[in-house]
Amino acid sequence: MKGIKEITVFSIGNSNELKTWSNVPYFFTKSLEEKNIKVNRIDIEENNVLNLLYKYSVYIFLKLTNKNSNHTYFRSRLNYFLTNRKIENAIRKYGSSDVLLFLTYSFSAPKKSHKKIILFSDWSYLYYINTFLKREPIWFEENMLNKEKQNINNADIILSLFPKSLEFNLQHYNNKHQYYLGNVINGNYPLNKANIIDKKRKSNKLLFIGNQKYIQGATDLITAFKQLKTKAELHIIGLRETEINMKAEGLFYHGYLDKGIASQNELYYKLITEAKAIVNTNPDWGAFSAMTEAMYYFTPVITSPYEEFTKTYGNTIDFGFYVEHNSSHKLILCLEDILNNSDDSQLKLMNNAHDKVKDFTWSAYTDKVLNLISE
């Protein structure tokens, strides 16, 4: 498969927009284009009207009968049928493509396609059910799980964004061509080490990034922040005050910041480059992508030791602290430690954070993907 010239990329959302799936489709496709590959972008996001109709009918019924259900319209038979029509039309339209790249495991090309098929995702639906919902599949989820299993088993290459996700896939799917190629930094701000370190040394800012899924981590942090003896600021990105209903002196809410909007992008990176540390001790998952991006900009971390993080960075870290989400006293001590560190100690944490992720560039990642495809 030498000399790849054209790739058709299927993403759930517009891959030209930074806000789509934690910026992943945007940076993935841009990096391919920077390597002089023609990219055909296909948005396979579900229909908004049908999504709303399903949400206020079938989804409500399923929630009433199965409280822990997460079976949205995206997982429905109707969406599966309509999305596959989109995929088939795109394959016909871009017949000259060398590769079909799906930024999801939920959909793939029909078996009759003779193109090389690559599936890339953070984790499978079964992994999500087992790991995050902590339960076995419900009967009405089996149809989508079986289709996803077929997609994974039949693809030419399966890429996992996380090492534990790969381990799970290898245990549950019969595809020998599954890989973890490292993680990626979804940053579009220039790296100026001297400038960033100078800002952080003068700063007393703490940073939290996360949406409603991470409210537990946010409330734990705010509670600890209120008890600090050292004067500091806490900036919350991704949540509004009305979603948490907690106030404190020095606490600032910024809500969701869209990197595609210049003013919001500027504020986002101002906060990251000035932050003394990024903190999210949410149980099970602590906004991995945001943490990794912040680390690239020399930001120490305080996070819970969830499996994907420890598998990637180790059971002990030299660029911050592990704190269990219910260890409020330890969290306070770690925050005080970060805020009161000597210049030498702070510099060591900052450099260690950056060094851990400096090779997670999109350019390096797409090189690995292209080399794998060409084997």
Disulfide bonds with the S-S distance in Angstrom:
none
